Amino acid sequence: MNMDVKTYLAGFDKAEKIARGMAGDEKYHCLRAGEEFLLRIADGEDFEEKKREYEHLKMLGDAGLPVPKCIELSKSDDDKVLTLLSWIPGEEVEKLIPKMSPEEQYELGTQAGSILHRIHEAAPVNDASKGWYERYFEVITPRIDAYKNEGIPFDGSDRILNFIEENKDLVKSRPLSRHHGDYHTSNLIVNAGKLYVIDWHTMDFDSKGDPWYEFNRLDTKYPEFSKGQIDAYFDSKVPDEFWRLFALYISASAITSIVWAKYWAPDKLEEIMDLNRSVLKLFDDMNNPVPTWYQLDNKENRNDNT
């Protein structure tokens, strides 16, 4: 590349650092000759990971998916990985959706579901060395064990643990695809009525797994949006097996977050405990894997959007 990061940034008319978001890549909103870009800066040791990320995103863009355009991937003289993407202007769904009618929320959800389905179809993974069952439970089992040993018990925790145990064999039959990794309303942008997907850098499970696992980020605060996403993904023919896996992934994620919050984010602990109680309510004490908000018809959902 023959330049360091400081020199690279100086090549833009404007480079404004983005402070928002979780720790990880350093990010800049850049402007050059009237064009806007997103620059991500990572440590040099992450080059191979960033290369895979970049190539996957380019493949999706070439396939016509609404994702940022890949401009450049390079390594600076001061050992940093520079990923330059097009900037997607617009408004985050998370901020836009409270202003929308239930019908508009549902329609936007169908866009999100259709795009997610296309993402998974475009990137199947053939990896006979390690199936999803092994990949998932080598991560989740130690976390469940940690909860059993160090977690905070609550009324119904045994029902969640029993549900996971009783349904874990469903995970064995699942195919693998490349994941977005963090598919939720903060990473969906609306521009001129069209939905775009941003932030392709979350490497949960090395960005490979059961396509249905991505629904564990579903924002159920707005059930019409969530229902639209599920209906469109499955073309309104949702299989029973999906619901049991959906309940497993959601409940496992919630209960294994308790130990994490206890030690690493104690200010979030009560919020996480409330999340687990809401999981029990959502799935009728784990007796029905179809969430209560999905069972309501559209009219009921639109009268009570909580």
N, C-alpha and C positions, 0 to 999 in steps of 0.2 A: 504493500500500500504506500510506503514511503512517506507517511505522515503520522503524527500522534493525534489523539482525540481533540486536543485544543485547536490544532490546525484544521482538522476536519470540520469542527463546529464553526470556525471562522469563515468557512466557505459558504455559509448560508447568510442571507440578508438578515435573518432573525432566528434565534434558537432559544426558546423559552423552556426552562426546565419544568417538568410536570411532577409536582410533589405528591399528588393523590395516588392512592393505591397501596397494595401490600408491598413489603420489602422484596427486593429482587433486582431486576434490571433498572438501570438509570434510564429515564425517558425524557425526550425533548420534542416539543412541537416546533417544527422548523418551517421556514419560508424562504423560497428562492425563486426569483423571476416569476412571482405571482403564483407559484405552486406550493401547496402545503404537504408536509411530510411528517411521519412519526419516526424518530430515531430511537432505537433501543441499544443500550450499551451494557455488555456483560463482560465478565472476566474471561481472559483468554483460554483458561482451562475448560470453559464450557463450549468451545468452538464446535465440536462434533455434534453436541446436543442442539446448538443453535442452527447448525447446518441442516439437520433432520427437520427441525421446526420450519425453517425457511423453505425447504424443498416440498414439504407437505402443503404449506400454504400456497406455494406457487402452483402445485398440481391442482388444488381446489379452485384457484383463480382461473387457471386455464380451462377447467371444466365448467366454468360459468357460474360458480358459486359467488354470492355477494360478500366478498372478503377484501381486505386491503390488498392493493397491488404490490408485488415484490419488486423493489427497485435495485437493491444492492446488498450483498453480504460480504464483509471484508474484515480483516484483522489489522489493527493499528500497530504502529511501531512500539507503542507502550503496552502491548499485550492486552488489548481489549477487542471484543467482538462487536462489530457495528452492524446492526440490521436496520436498513432503511426501507420504510414502507410508505405507501400513499396514506395521507390523512383522510379519515372518513368524517366529514362534518355532519352535524345533525344533533339530535337530542336522545339521550339514553332512555330506553323503554321504562326503566325504573322511575324516572322523573316524569315521563309523559303519561304513563298509564293512569295515575290518579285523576287526570283531567278528562279521561275518555269515558264514554258511555259503556255499559256492559257489552253491547253489541259490537262496538269498536274494539273493546278488549279481546273479545272472542276472535274477531277477524285477524287482529294482530297476532294472537296466539296461533292461529292456523298458519300464518306465514312462518312463525318460529318453528313449528312442528314440521312443516314441509322442508324447510332448509336443513333442519337437523337430520331428517331422513336422507336427504341427498348427500350430506356430509358423510354419513355412515356408508351409504351405498358406494360412494366414490373411493373409499379407502378401507376395503376389507384387509384383514391381516391373516396370512397363512404362516403360523408359527407353531409347528408340531412339538417344539421343545418344551413348551410350557403353556398349558391351557388356562382358561380364565379361573376355574375353580382353584387351581394352585396359586395363581397370581393374587387372587382376591384374599383367600384365607391365610396366606403367609403374612399378609399385612393385618388383616382384621382379627385373627385368632389371638395374637399377643395383646392386642388392645382390649379384647373381650376379657382375657385372663387378667389383665391389669385392672379392669373394672371390678371383676369378682374379688380381687385381692385388696384393692385400694379405693374403689369407687364409693359413692354415697348412695346407699339404698333408698328407694322411694316406693310408694305403693304402686305396684304394677311392674316393677323392674323385672321380676321373675317371668312375667308373661312375655315381655319383650325378648328376654334371653331364650325362653322356650320356643318362641316363634322362629327365631333365627336358627336354632338347632333343628327344629322339625322341617324347615324348608330349605336347608342348605344344599341338599342334593339337586335342587333345581338349577343351581349355579353350574353344575357339571356339563349340562348340555348346551351352554351358551357359546355362540361364535365370538370371534374377536374382530374389532375394527379399530381404526385410529379414532381417538377422542378429540374433541375440542378441549375438554378438561374442566371447563368452568362455565358451562352454558346456562347463563341466567340473565335477568333483565338488566343488570349493570353492564353487560358485555354485548348488548344488542342496541344498535343505533338506528333511529328512523331518520331518513333523509328523503324529502319529497315523497313521502308515503311508502317508501321502500325500506325494507329491513336489511341491515348489514350486521355481520358478526365480527367482533374485534377481540383483541387480547388472546392470541394463540400461543401462549407461553407456559401454561400450567402443565406440569409433567406428572400428574398423579397417575400411578401405575404405568409410568413410562409412556403415557398417552395411548395406551392400548388396553382394550378390555371389551366387556359386554356392551354393545351399543346402548342397551336399556339402562345401564348404570348411570348414564348422563342425566337421567331424569331425577337423580337425587339432589339436583340443584334447582328443581322446579319451585317457582315462587307461588306458593299456595295462598298468599295474602290476597291475591286477585284470582279467584277460582275460574272466572270466565276465560281469562288469558290461559291459565293452566289447562283447562278443559279443551280449549281450541288447539293448544299445542299437542296434546295427546291424541285428539280426534284426527288431526291432520297427519300426524306421524303414522298412524295406523289406518288411515283412510276410513275412519269411523267403525273399524272392526277390531276392537281392542281384545286381544286374547286373554283368557283367564290367567295364564301363566305370567303375563306381564304384571298383573296386580300383585301377585304373591312376591315376585322379585322386587317390585317397586316398594312394597311394605318392608321387605327384608333390608334393602339398601338404605331406605330412609331411617328405619329404627336402629340399624347397626351403626350408622353414622352418628345418630343422636346419642346413643348410650355410651359409645366409645369416646365421645367428646368430653364426658364428665371428668375423667382423670386428667385429660389435657388442660381443661379449665382450672381444675383444682390446683395444679402446680404452675401452669404457665400464664393463665389469664384469670386469676381469682375474681377480678371485677366482672367477668362474664359468667361466673358460675351459676348464679341464680337464673340468668337468662337461659343457660343450657339446661338447667333442671326444668324450667318451664317448657322448654322445647320438648323434652321427653314426656312430660305430662300431656302436652298437646298431641304427641304421636299416639298415645293411648286413646285419646279422644277421637283422633282422626280415623283410627282403625277399630273403633268400638272395642276397646280393651284387647286388641289383636284378634278379635273374633271374625272380622271382615276386612280383607285386604283392599277392598275397593273403598277409597277415602270418602268420608261423609259428604264433602263438597261436590264430588263427582256424581254421587247418587241423586242429588237435587236436580230437578229439571231446570231448564234455562230461566223460567219465570221466577222460580224461588231464588236462584242464584242472583238474579238482577235486583231482587228486592232486599237481599241481605248479602252484601259483598264483603263479609268479614271471614 
